[in-house]
Amino acid sequence: MKDPVCGEEVTQSPYKVTYKGKTYLFCSPMCMAEFKKRPENYVK
């Protein structure tokens, strides 16, 4: 799965967000925080 913010490949991570029924993994807390601010910018 790719981090929707930076595009890095992520297979396991403690940084997760569920948005509109789908769970997204992040490579870092910074990417997760950025996604949480404006998830609509990163989800098609």
JOCOR-V896691 format. One line per field, one symbol per residue. ss: DSSP state (H for helix, E for strand, L for the rest). burial: # if it has 16 or more other C-alpha atoms within 10 Angstrom, else .. A space follows every 50 residues. Layout:
# JOCOR-V896691
ss->???
burial->???
This chain:
# JOCOR-V896691
ss->LELLLLLLELLLLLLEEEELLEEEELLLHHHHHHHHHLHHHLLL
burial->..###..........##......####...##..#...#.....
